[in-house]
Amino acid sequence: MRTTKRAEKQALSQLKDELLKRDQLVDKYQGRPMKFLEQYGYQFPNKIEELFRDIYSEKVQYAVVKSCRAGGKTMIASGLAFCFFFFKQWNVGVVAGSKEQALRTIEYCQDISGEPEVVDYVPEETKTIIKGKWGNWIKASPASTKAIRGLHARGRGMLLILDEEAEMEEAIVRSALKVAKDAKPCIILRLSTFHKITGTFADLVDNHEKYGYRLYGWDSFDVAEKCTDDCSECLKAYYGTRPDIKEREKEFVAYCGGKAKRGKGWLPIDNIRQAFIESPREWWEVEDMGMRPSGEGMVLPPEKIKQAFDHDFVGIVPTAESWFGVDWGFKGMTAIESLQRVEDKVNLVESKEFTEITLPLIVEYLREQSEILGTKVVYADSSHPFENNQLKNEGFDVIEVVFGAYKETGAGWLRYLFERDRFQAPRYLVKVKTQLINWRRDKSGKIVKKDDHHCDALLAGTKKLEDSQSGTMFVGPRVIPNKGSGFMEWWTRLRGRKFALAGS
């Protein structure tokens, strides 16, 4: 009994000492949080210092940050998270654009707190990183409505951080912003690299004053190590005697604007130079300068896409010609588009996506939709012969589309429909619209294979127009695609085809 009491007394004494150390840290650094973070390797170049001071002092309640890749966004957000938790006893909610982003936040916070590493992180759940003696916490969530439901301020002060918002769907962002409604007080910090030209982040940057946010931003030069090189010979070691060296040098020095000379950051200037030399210009401006994408290399005109999806409702016409476009992808996403041809327009009346769903459920959905639309015609990606054969066995009329041979022609059809206002879709199909707007070509003109399942499903659906274009309702894709993959094949077939010109 004595031993037990002695052990309990010793444990209580250790706990008291630990709490006393924490209290001493609070007393020492509460008014100097940046000095506290510098012990853990944090650096504060001028623009990051301005953001930190404004947020920590509660001078700015709503802030938006656009920055370059590796610009320290997640690290500084994590530092703010810990300081609000430790020195102010606030709750902190971090919503990240991906599981990997959430894990980085967790790692940064645990580096400071000394808490054990989280090894059982579940991507669909909110994870409590640290819980304080005052009952407050830091929690991290991936961009999932299910996970976000675990975040609530419950009347305590709350710092809400949305990290890499450009990667999040609009519904996720709207759900996340609601969790701070009961916080007293509340600060919201939204950060991202400008990966996409549309979405909630792009809208916020464009309209930050209207929404009551203060805009912050920095590029690679703002967070670079101090540069001591002669600007007049900045790229000489890389370009040697190339005739265009002076032009490229002037361009690079103009991007820098002398900021690297005042460097107080961590990015090596040699790495910034190398990225400039080897990257396409738009990629460099987005990834290294934190600038908005220009829209160069887009497959379809974004304004026309927005216009096409600006309908409250696109009803089903029972007598209209109908069909489906399918892009298979069980490990990723299977996308199914329900299409109708009404007069001179193609209507997208419904869209559905399945992720890691078994084939019977997809067949069941198509069966239900076929009864509604009165069709069993399916234009499907040819790369999944087993699935296509199963659909045929279920009574569907499956036309397989070989993307390798048809992709440029299909993209031409979609561009034709959008440019001539012959495509209509309901406003609520946000994911389809977003994928179409962000559908891009690389510097060689080849369509990039990324986040494009709905694009490919619609592209497969255009084969219906290609196969039946002998009538006068459509004139075919008269816009020549970029001279990338498939161009010569497309142009050879185009020269040998007679187009009906009605309506052009």
N, C-alpha and C positions, 0 to 999 in steps of 0.2 A: 504493500500500500504506500509506504514511504517513498519507495523507488518511483512509483507511478506519479505521486504528487510532485516529487523532485523533477521528474521529466516534464510534467505539465508546466511547472514553474519556469523551467529552463526554456521551453518552447515559447511560452508567453513573453519571456524576457527578450528572446530573439526577435519575435514579432514586433515587440515594442521598439527595439532598436531599428528594425527595418522601416517601420512607420516613421520613426523620428528622422531617419536619413531622407526619406521621401519628403517629409515636411521641410527639412532644411534645404533640399533641392528646390522646392517650390518657393521658399523665401528668397533663395539666392538668385534664381533665374526667371521668376515669374515676369519681371519687367524687362528681361534680356533673353528672350527665347532663342534668338539667332545665335548668341554666344553658347547657349546650351547645345544647339544642334551642330555647331561647328566641331564639337568634340567627337561627333559621329561622321565627320567627313563632308558635311554640308557646306556648300559655297554659295555666296550671294552676290552674283553680278548685279549691276545697278537695277535692271528691269525686274529681276526676280526679287530683289530686296524691296523695291517699291510695292510689288504685289503682296509680299509677306507682311510688311508693315501695315498696309491698308486693311488687310483682312484681319490680322491679329488684334489690331487696335479697335476693330469693329467700326472703323470709319466707313468702310464699304460693305454693304450687306449683300449685294448681288454682283458677282464678277464673272467674266468670261475671258478665257485665255486661248489664243491661237498661237501655236508655236511649232518649231521644227521637230523632226524626229531626233531622239536622244537629247532633247533640250531641257531635260530635268523636270518635266511636268509632273510625272508620277511621284518623283522623289520629293519635290517641294510640297505637293499636296499631302503626302504622307507625313512630312514634318509638321505641317499645319495641323493635321489630324491629331498627332500625338500631343502637340502643345495645347490645343484646345481641350483635349481629354485630361492631360496631366495638370496643367496650370489653371484652367478655368472650370474643370469638372463638368464639361459639356459631354453630351452624346455625339458621336461622329458616325455618319453613315457614308460609305463609299460604294458607289455603283460603278462597276468597271465594264468596258466594252467587250471583254472576253474573260474566260477563265484565267488565261495567262496574265492579263492585266491585273485581275484581282489578286493573284498570287504575288505579283511584284509589290503591290501595296502591303500585303501581309508581311512580306519579307522585310520591307523598309521599316515598318512599325515595330517588328520584333527585334530588329537590330538595335533599336533604341531602348525598348522595354526590357530586353533580356528574357522575354517569355519563351518557352519551348517552341520549337518549330512545329507548325501545323502540317501534319503529314496525311491527314484523312480528309482533305478538302474535297467537297462534293460540288461539282460545277453548277448544279441546279439549286443549291441551298445557300442561305446566308451563313457566314461564319463569324462568330464572335472572336475577335483577335485578342482583345484585352478587356478585362472587367476591373473597374476601380473600386476602392474601398468606399467611395461615396455612392456606389450604385450605378455609376455611369459606365459607358462602354464605347469601344470602336468595333464596328461591324463592317464586313466587306461582302458585297454581293456581285455576282456576274449579271449581265444584262438579261434578266429573266423576271417576268411578272410574278412568278411563283416565289422566287427568292426575295424580291423587293417587299413582299407582304410581311417579311420578318423585321422590317425597319419601322420603328415608331418612336418619336421623341418623348411622348407622354408628359408634356408640360415642361420638360427640362430644356435648357439651351441646346441647340443642335447645329452642327456644321455638316451640310450635305455636299458631297463631292461627286460629280459625274465626270469620270476619267475616260478619255477617248470617246466623247459623245458622238462624233461623226460615224462611229461604228454601230451605234444603237438605233433600233427602230423607233419610230415616233411614239408608238404605244408604250414602249418601255420608258422613254423619257418622261412622258406625261404621268405615268404611274409613279416614277421616282420622285417627281416634284411634289406629289401629294403627301409624301410621308413626313414632310417637314411642316405641315399645316398646323399641328398642335405644339410646335416648338416655341419656347419663350426664353430668349430671342432666337432668331434663325438667320443663318448665313448660308448662301448657296454659291458654290464655286463650280463652274463648268469649263472643262479643258479638253482640247483635242488638237491633233494635227489636222489640217484642212483636206482630208482625203476625198471628200465628195462635194460636188458643187450644189447639191440640194440636201434637204433634210432639216431637222430642228437646229443643228449647230450652225449651218449656213444661214438659216433664217435669223437666228439669234445674233450672229456677228453683223449681219446687214441691218438689223433693227434694234441693236442693243440699247440705244437711248430711249426708243419707244417703249421697250419692256423694262426700263429702269436698271439696266446693267452697266457696269463700267468695263470697257474693253482694254485688255492687256495683250501684249504680244512680244515675241522676240525670235530672232533667227540664229543660225549657227555662229555667226560672228559675234553676237551679243554674249554668247556663253563660251567663247573660245579662250584658249590659253593666250597669254600675251605674245604678240608677234613682233619680232625685231628685224624682220627682213626688209630689204629695200623694195618699195612698192614698184619701182620702175623695172625691177628684174624679178617680179613675183613668181612668174611661171617659167622662167628661163630654164631651170633645172629639169622641167617636165617636157617643154616643147623644143628646147634647143634652138636650132636655126630655122625652124619651120616658118614659112612666109607669113602665116596668119598669127604669129605669136603676139604681136603688138595689139592686134584687135582683141584677141582672147584675153590678154592681160588687162586691157582697159576695162573690158566687160567684168572680169572677176573683181578688180579693184573697185569698180563702181558698186557692185553688190556689197562689198565689205564696207566702203565708206569710211575707212579708217578705224572702225570699231575694234578690230583685232589688236590695234596698237594699244588700246586701253584695256586689253583682256584681263578679266578677273575670273575666268571660267575654267572649264575642264576639257573642251574638245580640242585635240591637236590640230593646228592650222594645216599641217600636211595632209591630214585626213579630209579636211574640208576641200583643199585643192584637188585631191584625188577624186572626190565625189563630183566636183565641177567638171573635171576632165572626162570622166567616163559615163556620166549620166545624160539622158535626154534632157533638154532644157526645161520642159514642164515638170518632169520628175524632180529635177534639182530644185526648182522654185517651190514645189510643194513640200518635199521631204527635208530640204536643207535650209530653205528660207522661210518656211511656214506660210507661204502664200496660197491664195485660193487657186484651185485648178482653173485653167483658162477655158476648158472645153475642147481644146485641140485634141484630135484623135477620137472624138466621139462617133459612134456608129450612127446614131440617130439625132435629129435636132431636138434639144431639150425643151424648148418653148412649145414646139408642136406636140410633144408628148404630154406636157402639162395641160395644154388645151384639150387634147383628146380625152384625158381622164377627168375633165371638169364637168361631170354629169352626176346629178343626184341619183339617177336610176336609169339603167338601160334594160328595158323590158324584153322578154322573150316573145318573138313573133311566131305563132304556131305554124304558119305556112312558109316560113323562110327556110332556105337551104342551110343546114347545120352540120357541124363536124367538130372533132376534137383534135387538139395538138398535144402530144405527150413527149416529155423529155424524161427518160428513165435515169435513176440514180439512187439506188437503195442505200448505199453507204453515206450518201449526201442527202439529196432531195429529189423526189420525183414531182414534177410539175405537170398539171393538166389544165388546159385552157378550153373552155366551151365557147365555140365561135358560131356566128350566124352571118349570112350575107343578106342585107336588107337594102334593096334598091342599089345605090352605087357605093354603099358603105359596108365595112366589116365591123361587126359588133362583138366585143368581148363581153359575154353576158355573165360568165362566172369563171372563177379561177380557184384551184385547189392545189395544195402542196402536201406531200407526205415525206416524213423523215424516218428512215429505218422501219418502215411499215411493211408487213407481209403482203404478198400479191393478192390473196383473196379479198382483203379489205379494199384494195385499189380497184379490183374487178367489181366489187359490190358498189362502190361509188360510181364507176362508169356505167354500170347497169341502171342505177337510179337516174343518172343524168340523161342517159339515152332515152328513157321513157318520157322524161320531161321535154327533151328537144326533138324526139321522134327521129333519131338517127343512130346508126351504129358504125359510122365512118370514123376511123381513127388514123390520123397521120402521126406515126411514132418514130422516134429515134431508132435506127436500125442496129445500134450497138448491143441491144439486149434481145437476141433472137428467142431465147426461152420465154421471156415475158410476152413477146409479140405472138408467139405460137399459142400461148395460153389464152390470150385475148381472142385469137382466131377460133380456138376450140369452144370459146364461150359465145360464139356467133357474131363477133365483131368483124367488120370489114377493115382489115389493117393494111395500110399502105406504108411501107417502111421507107424512111427518109435517110439517105446516106449523107451525113453532115459534111464529110470530107469533100464531097463533090458538089453539094448543094448550098453550103453555108453562105457564100457570097451572093448567090442568086436570091436566097431567102432574105438576106439582109437588105438586098436591093428592093425586094417587094415590100418589106416593112417600111423602109425609107419612103418609098413611093406612096404608101397609104397615109403615113403621117404628114408628109409634105403637102399632099393634096386634100387634107382634112377628110380622109375616107376611113378613119378608124375612130371608134367610140368605145368608151369603157366607163364604168361607174367610179366615182371618187373614192369609195372605200377600198378599192384594190391598190392600196398604197405600196405594197411590196413589189407588185408587178411594175408599177410606174417607176419606182426607185431603181429597180434593176435595169430597166430600159434606159433611164437617164444616165446611169453610170456605166453602161455598156461601152467598151472602148477598144481602140486598136493600139497596138504597140508601134514603135518607131518604124518598123518595116511594113506596116499596114495590115498586119494580121490581127484578127479579132482575138482579144485576150479572153482566156478561159477562166473566169472568176465571177462568182455570184451571178450566174447567168442562166439558171434553170428555167425561169419563166421566159426569158428571151429566146432560149432554144426551143421551148415548147411552142411559142408563137411562130418562130421561124419554121418549125416543122409544119405548123398549120397553114403557112402560106403556100405549101406544095399543092394544096387544093386549088389555089388561084393559078398557079403555074400550069397545072394539068388541064384546067378548063378555060384557058385564056383565049380560046379561038372566038369567043363571043365578043360583043362590043361593050360590055359593062366595065372591063378593066383594060388598060393599055399596056400593062407590064412595067417592070422596074426600069424606067428610062434614065435614072441617075446612075452613072458609072461609079462603082465602088473604088476605094483606094487601090493603088497598084500593089496589093499585098498578096497573100496566099489565095490561090484560086482565080486570080484576075484573068489570066490568059485563057483559062478554060471558059470562064464566064463570057469573055469577049468573043471567043470563037463561036460559041453557041448563039450569042446575040446577033452576030453578023448574018447567020443563016436563018434567022427567024423573021416571019412577017408579023408585025404588030398591027392590031386594029387601032386606029387613032381616034376613035370616037371619045369625046369627053376630055381630050388632052388640051 
